[in-house]
Amino acid sequence: MNHRGVEFTVAKTAIPGIWQWQFRIGEQVKSGKTETKIDLLAIRRVQLRIDRELKAIGRKTA
C-alpha cells in the first residue's frame, strides 16, 4: 500500500487481532505491531504513524 509516497505493509499475525506493519522512509525502516480486530483501523494507524514521521523529518530539515 502507499500513503503520501511511502510504501507500507500491514499483515495479520498468527495471534488474532494483532497486525504487523512496516514502512520505509529513505534508509530508515520502521516496523511494529498494533492490536485491533478491524483491518481498516490497523491500516489507518500505520498511516497516522507515517504522517508523524514525515512531520518530524520536516521539522528537522526546516
VOVOMAR-256689 format. One record per residue: residue in three letters; z, y, x of N, C-alpha, C in turn. Coordinates in steps of 0.2 Angstrom, whole numbers, plus 5000, padded with zeros to 4 digits. Layout:
BEGIN
<atom><residuo>ala</residuo><n_w>Z</n_w><n_v>Y</n_v><n_u>X</n_u><ca_w>Z</ca_w><ca_v>Y</ca_v><ca_u>X</ca_u><c_w>Z</c_w><c_v>Y</c_v><c_u>X</c_u></atom>
...
END
This chain:
BEGIN
<atom><residuo>met</residuo><n_w>5000</n_w><n_v>4994</n_v><n_u>5004</n_u><ca_w>5000</ca_w><ca_v>5000</ca_v><ca_u>5000</ca_u><c_w>5000</c_w><c_v>5006</c_v><c_u>5004</c_u></atom>
<atom><residuo>asn</residuo><n_w>4998</n_w><n_v>5012</n_v><n_u>5002</n_u><ca_w>4998</ca_w><ca_v>5018</ca_v><ca_u>5005</ca_u><c_w>5001</c_w><c_v>5024</c_v><c_u>5001</c_u></atom>
<atom><residuo>his</residuo><n_w>5006</n_w><n_v>5028</n_v><n_u>5005</n_u><ca_w>5009</ca_w><ca_v>5033</ca_v><ca_u>5002</ca_u><c_w>5008</c_w><c_v>5039</c_v><c_u>5007</c_u></atom>
<atom><residuo>arg</residuo><n_w>5005</n_w><n_v>5044</n_v><n_u>5005</n_u><ca_w>5004</ca_w><ca_v>5050</ca_v><ca_u>5010</ca_u><c_w>5001</c_w><c_v>5048</c_v><c_u>5016</c_u></atom>
<atom><residuo>gly</residuo><n_w>4997</n_w><n_v>5044</n_v><n_u>5016</n_u><ca_w>4993</ca_w><ca_v>5042</ca_v><ca_u>5023</ca_u><c_w>4997</c_w><c_v>5037</c_v><c_u>5027</c_u></atom>
<atom><residuo>val</residuo><n_w>5003</n_w><n_v>5034</n_v><n_u>5024</n_u><ca_w>5007</ca_w><ca_v>5030</ca_v><ca_u>5028</ca_u><c_w>5006</c_w><c_v>5023</c_v><c_u>5025</c_u></atom>
<atom><residuo>glu</residuo><n_w>5004</n_w><n_v>5018</n_v><n_u>5028</n_u><ca_w>5004</ca_w><ca_v>5011</ca_v><ca_u>5026</ca_u><c_w>5011</c_w><c_v>5008</c_v><c_u>5026</c_u></atom>
<atom><residuo>phe</residuo><n_w>5012</n_w><n_v>5005</n_v><n_u>5020</n_u><ca_w>5019</ca_w><ca_v>5001</ca_v><ca_u>5019</ca_u><c_w>5018</c_w><c_v>4995</c_v><c_u>5016</c_u></atom>
<atom><residuo>thr</residuo><n_w>5023</n_w><n_v>4990</n_v><n_u>5017</n_u><ca_w>5023</ca_w><ca_v>4984</ca_v><ca_u>5013</ca_u><c_w>5030</c_w><c_v>4983</c_v><c_u>5010</c_u></atom>
<atom><residuo>val</residuo><n_w>5030</n_w><n_v>4980</n_v><n_u>5004</n_u><ca_w>5036</ca_w><ca_v>4978</ca_v><ca_u>5001</ca_u><c_w>5035</c_w><c_v>4971</c_v><c_u>4998</c_u></atom>
<atom><residuo>ala</residuo><n_w>5039</n_w><n_v>4966</n_v><n_u>5000</n_u><ca_w>5039</ca_w><ca_v>4959</ca_v><ca_u>4998</ca_u><c_w>5045</c_w><c_v>4956</c_v><c_u>4996</c_u></atom>
<atom><residuo>lys</residuo><n_w>5045</n_w><n_v>4952</n_v><n_u>4991</n_u><ca_w>5051</ca_w><ca_v>4948</ca_v><ca_u>4989</ca_u><c_w>5053</c_w><c_v>4944</c_v><c_u>4995</c_u></atom>
<atom><residuo>thr</residuo><n_w>5060</n_w><n_v>4943</n_v><n_u>4995</n_u><ca_w>5063</ca_w><ca_v>4938</ca_v><ca_u>4999</ca_u><c_w>5065</c_w><c_v>4932</c_v><c_u>4995</c_u></atom>
<atom><residuo>ala</residuo><n_w>5068</n_w><n_v>4927</n_v><n_u>4999</n_u><ca_w>5070</ca_w><ca_v>4921</ca_v><ca_u>4996</ca_u><c_w>5076</c_w><c_v>4922</c_v><c_u>4991</c_u></atom>
<atom><residuo>ile</residuo><n_w>5079</n_w><n_v>4928</n_v><n_u>4992</n_u><ca_w>5085</ca_w><ca_v>4929</ca_v><ca_u>4988</ca_u><c_w>5083</c_w><c_v>4934</c_v><c_u>4982</c_u></atom>
<atom><residuo>pro</residuo><n_w>5084</n_w><n_v>4931</n_v><n_u>4976</n_u><ca_w>5082</ca_w><ca_v>4935</ca_v><ca_u>4970</ca_u><c_w>5084</c_w><c_v>4942</c_v><c_u>4970</c_u></atom>
<atom><residuo>gly</residuo><n_w>5080</n_w><n_v>4947</n_v><n_u>4969</n_u><ca_w>5082</ca_w><ca_v>4954</ca_v><ca_u>4968</ca_u><c_w>5083</c_w><c_v>4958</c_v><c_u>4975</c_u></atom>
<atom><residuo>ile</residuo><n_w>5081</n_w><n_v>4955</n_v><n_u>4980</n_u><ca_w>5081</ca_w><ca_v>4958</ca_v><ca_u>4987</ca_u><c_w>5074</c_w><c_v>4958</c_v><c_u>4989</c_u></atom>
<atom><residuo>trp</residuo><n_w>5072</n_w><n_v>4965</n_v><n_u>4991</n_u><ca_w>5065</ca_w><ca_v>4966</ca_v><ca_u>4993</ca_u><c_w>5065</c_w><c_v>4968</c_v><c_u>5001</c_u></atom>
<atom><residuo>gln</residuo><n_w>5060</n_w><n_v>4966</n_v><n_u>5005</n_u><ca_w>5060</ca_w><ca_v>4968</ca_v><ca_u>5012</ca_u><c_w>5054</c_w><c_v>4973</c_v><c_u>5012</c_u></atom>
<atom><residuo>trp</residuo><n_w>5055</n_w><n_v>4978</n_v><n_u>5016</n_u><ca_w>5050</ca_w><ca_v>4983</ca_v><ca_u>5016</ca_u><c_w>5049</c_w><c_v>4985</c_v><c_u>5024</c_u></atom>
<atom><residuo>gln</residuo><n_w>5043</n_w><n_v>4988</n_v><n_u>5025</n_u><ca_w>5041</ca_w><ca_v>4990</ca_v><ca_u>5032</ca_u><c_w>5036</c_w><c_v>4996</c_v><c_u>5031</c_u></atom>
<atom><residuo>phe</residuo><n_w>5036</n_w><n_v>5001</n_v><n_u>5036</n_u><ca_w>5031</ca_w><ca_v>5005</ca_v><ca_u>5037</ca_u><c_w>5031</c_w><c_v>5008</c_v><c_u>5044</c_u></atom>
<atom><residuo>arg</residuo><n_w>5025</n_w><n_v>5011</n_v><n_u>5046</n_u><ca_w>5025</ca_w><ca_v>5014</ca_v><ca_u>5052</ca_u><c_w>5022</c_w><c_v>5021</c_v><c_u>5052</c_u></atom>
<atom><residuo>ile</residuo><n_w>5026</n_w><n_v>5025</n_v><n_u>5056</n_u><ca_w>5023</ca_w><ca_v>5032</ca_v><ca_u>5056</ca_u><c_w>5022</c_w><c_v>5033</c_v><c_u>5064</c_u></atom>
<atom><residuo>gly</residuo><n_w>5016</n_w><n_v>5034</n_v><n_u>5066</n_u><ca_w>5015</ca_w><ca_v>5034</ca_v><ca_u>5073</ca_u><c_w>5017</c_w><c_v>5028</c_v><c_u>5077</c_u></atom>
<atom><residuo>glu</residuo><n_w>5021</n_w><n_v>5028</n_v><n_u>5082</n_u><ca_w>5023</ca_w><ca_v>5022</ca_v><ca_u>5085</ca_u><c_w>5030</c_w><c_v>5020</c_v><c_u>5083</c_u></atom>
<atom><residuo>gln</residuo><n_w>5033</n_w><n_v>5023</n_v><n_u>5078</n_u><ca_w>5039</ca_w><ca_v>5022</ca_v><ca_u>5075</ca_u><c_w>5039</c_w><c_v>5017</c_v><c_u>5069</c_u></atom>
<atom><residuo>val</residuo><n_w>5042</n_w><n_v>5011</n_v><n_u>5070</n_u><ca_w>5042</ca_w><ca_v>5006</ca_v><ca_u>5064</ca_u><c_w>5048</c_w><c_v>5006</c_v><c_u>5061</c_u></atom>
<atom><residuo>lys</residuo><n_w>5049</n_w><n_v>5007</n_v><n_u>5054</n_u><ca_w>5055</ca_w><ca_v>5007</ca_v><ca_u>5050</ca_u><c_w>5054</c_w><c_v>5001</c_v><c_u>5046</c_u></atom>
<atom><residuo>ser</residuo><n_w>5060</n_w><n_v>4997</n_v><n_u>5045</n_u><ca_w>5060</ca_w><ca_v>4992</ca_v><ca_u>5040</ca_u><c_w>5067</c_w><c_v>4991</c_v><c_u>5038</c_u></atom>
<atom><residuo>gly</residuo><n_w>5067</n_w><n_v>4987</n_v><n_u>5032</n_u><ca_w>5074</ca_w><ca_v>4986</ca_v><ca_u>5029</ca_u><c_w>5073</c_w><c_v>4982</c_v><c_u>5023</c_u></atom>
<atom><residuo>lys</residuo><n_w>5079</n_w><n_v>4982</n_v><n_u>5019</n_u><ca_w>5079</ca_w><ca_v>4979</ca_v><ca_u>5013</ca_u><c_w>5082</c_w><c_v>4983</c_v><c_u>5007</c_u></atom>
<atom><residuo>thr</residuo><n_w>5080</n_w><n_v>4982</n_v><n_u>5001</n_u><ca_w>5083</ca_w><ca_v>4985</ca_v><ca_u>4995</ca_u><c_w>5084</c_w><c_v>4980</c_v><c_u>4990</c_u></atom>
<atom><residuo>glu</residuo><n_w>5089</n_w><n_v>4982</n_v><n_u>4986</n_u><ca_w>5091</ca_w><ca_v>4977</ca_v><ca_u>4981</ca_u><c_w>5089</c_w><c_v>4980</c_v><c_u>4974</c_u></atom>
<atom><residuo>thr</residuo><n_w>5085</n_w><n_v>4977</n_v><n_u>4970</n_u><ca_w>5083</ca_w><ca_v>4979</ca_v><ca_u>4963</ca_u><c_w>5079</c_w><c_v>4973</c_v><c_u>4960</c_u></atom>
<atom><residuo>lys</residuo><n_w>5079</n_w><n_v>4972</n_v><n_u>4954</n_u><ca_w>5076</ca_w><ca_v>4967</ca_v><ca_u>4950</ca_u><c_w>5069</c_w><c_v>4969</c_v><c_u>4949</c_u></atom>
<atom><residuo>ile</residuo><n_w>5067</n_w><n_v>4976</n_v><n_u>4949</n_u><ca_w>5061</ca_w><ca_v>4979</ca_v><ca_u>4947</ca_u><c_w>5057</c_w><c_v>4980</c_v><c_u>4953</c_u></atom>
<atom><residuo>asp</residuo><n_w>5051</n_w><n_v>4977</n_v><n_u>4953</n_u><ca_w>5046</ca_w><ca_v>4978</ca_v><ca_u>4959</ca_u><c_w>5044</c_w><c_v>4986</c_v><c_u>4960</c_u></atom>
<atom><residuo>leu</residuo><n_w>5043</n_w><n_v>4989</n_v><n_u>4954</n_u><ca_w>5041</ca_w><ca_v>4996</ca_v><ca_u>4955</ca_u><c_w>5046</c_w><c_v>5001</c_v><c_u>4958</c_u></atom>
<atom><residuo>leu</residuo><n_w>5052</n_w><n_v>4999</n_v><n_u>4956</n_u><ca_w>5058</ca_w><ca_v>5003</ca_v><ca_u>4959</ca_u><c_w>5059</c_w><c_v>5002</c_v><c_u>4966</c_u></atom>
<atom><residuo>ala</residuo><n_w>5057</n_w><n_v>4996</n_v><n_u>4969</n_u><ca_w>5058</ca_w><ca_v>4994</ca_v><ca_u>4976</ca_u><c_w>5052</c_w><c_v>4998</c_v><c_u>4979</c_u></atom>
<atom><residuo>ile</residuo><n_w>5046</n_w><n_v>4998</n_v><n_u>4976</n_u><ca_w>5041</ca_w><ca_v>5002</ca_v><ca_u>4979</ca_u><c_w>5043</c_w><c_v>5010</c_v><c_u>4979</c_u></atom>
<atom><residuo>arg</residuo><n_w>5045</n_w><n_v>5012</n_v><n_u>4974</n_u><ca_w>5047</ca_w><ca_v>5019</ca_v><ca_u>4974</ca_u><c_w>5052</c_w><c_v>5021</c_v><c_u>4979</c_u></atom>
<atom><residuo>arg</residuo><n_w>5057</n_w><n_v>5017</n_v><n_u>4980</n_u><ca_w>5062</ca_w><ca_v>5018</ca_v><ca_u>4985</ca_u><c_w>5059</c_w><c_v>5019</c_v><c_u>4992</c_u></atom>
<atom><residuo>val</residuo><n_w>5054</n_w><n_v>5014</n_v><n_u>4994</n_u><ca_w>5051</ca_w><ca_v>5015</ca_v><ca_u>5000</ca_u><c_w>5047</c_w><c_v>5021</c_v><c_u>5001</c_u></atom>
<atom><residuo>gln</residuo><n_w>5044</n_w><n_v>5023</n_v><n_u>4995</n_u><ca_w>5040</ca_w><ca_v>5030</ca_v><ca_u>4995</ca_u><c_w>5045</c_w><c_v>5036</c_v><c_u>4997</c_u></atom>
<atom><residuo>leu</residuo><n_w>5051</n_w><n_v>5035</n_v><n_u>4994</n_u><ca_w>5055</ca_w><ca_v>5041</ca_v><ca_u>4995</ca_u><c_w>5058</c_w><c_v>5041</c_v><c_u>5002</c_u></atom>
<atom><residuo>arg</residuo><n_w>5059</n_w><n_v>5035</n_v><n_u>5005</n_u><ca_w>5061</ca_w><ca_v>5034</ca_v><ca_u>5012</ca_u><c_w>5055</c_w><c_v>5037</c_v><c_u>5016</c_u></atom>
<atom><residuo>ile</residuo><n_w>5049</n_w><n_v>5036</n_v><n_u>5015</n_u><ca_w>5043</ca_w><ca_v>5038</ca_v><ca_u>5019</ca_u><c_w>5043</c_w><c_v>5046</c_v><c_u>5018</c_u></atom>
<atom><residuo>asp</residuo><n_w>5044</n_w><n_v>5049</n_v><n_u>5012</n_u><ca_w>5045</ca_w><ca_v>5056</ca_v><ca_u>5011</ca_u><c_w>5050</c_w><c_v>5059</c_v><c_u>5016</c_u></atom>
<atom><residuo>arg</residuo><n_w>5056</n_w><n_v>5056</n_v><n_u>5016</n_u><ca_w>5062</ca_w><ca_v>5059</ca_v><ca_u>5020</ca_u><c_w>5060</c_w><c_v>5058</c_v><c_u>5028</c_u></atom>
<atom><residuo>glu</residuo><n_w>5057</n_w><n_v>5053</n_v><n_u>5030</n_u><ca_w>5055</ca_w><ca_v>5053</ca_v><ca_u>5037</ca_u><c_w>5049</c_w><c_v>5058</c_v><c_u>5039</c_u></atom>
<atom><residuo>leu</residuo><n_w>5044</n_w><n_v>5059</n_v><n_u>5034</n_u><ca_w>5039</ca_w><ca_v>5064</ca_v><ca_u>5036</ca_u><c_w>5042</c_w><c_v>5071</c_v><c_u>5036</c_u></atom>
<atom><residuo>lys</residuo><n_w>5047</n_w><n_v>5072</n_v><n_u>5031</n_u><ca_w>5050</ca_w><ca_v>5079</ca_v><ca_u>5031</ca_u><c_w>5054</c_w><c_v>5080</c_v><c_u>5038</c_u></atom>
<atom><residuo>ala</residuo><n_w>5058</n_w><n_v>5075</n_v><n_u>5040</n_u><ca_w>5061</ca_w><ca_v>5075</ca_v><ca_u>5046</ca_u><c_w>5057</c_w><c_v>5077</c_v><c_u>5052</c_u></atom>
<atom><residuo>ile</residuo><n_w>5051</n_w><n_v>5073</n_v><n_u>5052</n_u><ca_w>5046</ca_w><ca_v>5074</ca_v><ca_u>5058</ca_u><c_w>5044</c_w><c_v>5081</c_v><c_u>5057</c_u></atom>
<atom><residuo>gly</residuo><n_w>5042</n_w><n_v>5084</n_v><n_u>5051</n_u><ca_w>5040</ca_w><ca_v>5091</ca_v><ca_u>5050</ca_u><c_w>5045</c_w><c_v>5096</c_v><c_u>5053</c_u></atom>
<atom><residuo>arg</residuo><n_w>5051</n_w><n_v>5095</n_v><n_u>5052</n_u><ca_w>5057</ca_w><ca_v>5099</ca_v><ca_u>5054</ca_u><c_w>5057</c_w><c_v>5099</c_v><c_u>5062</c_u></atom>
<atom><residuo>lys</residuo><n_w>5056</n_w><n_v>5093</n_v><n_u>5065</n_u><ca_w>5056</ca_w><ca_v>5093</ca_v><ca_u>5072</ca_u><c_w>5050</c_w><c_v>5097</c_v><c_u>5076</c_u></atom>
<atom><residuo>thr</residuo><n_w>5044</n_w><n_v>5096</n_v><n_u>5073</n_u><ca_w>5039</ca_w><ca_v>5100</ca_v><ca_u>5076</ca_u><c_w>5038</c_w><c_v>5107</c_v><c_u>5074</c_u></atom>
<atom><residuo>ala</residuo><n_w>5042</n_w><n_v>5109</n_v><n_u>5069</n_u><ca_w>5042</ca_w><ca_v>5116</ca_v><ca_u>5067</ca_u><c_w>5046</c_w><c_v>5121</c_v><c_u>5072</c_u></atom>
END
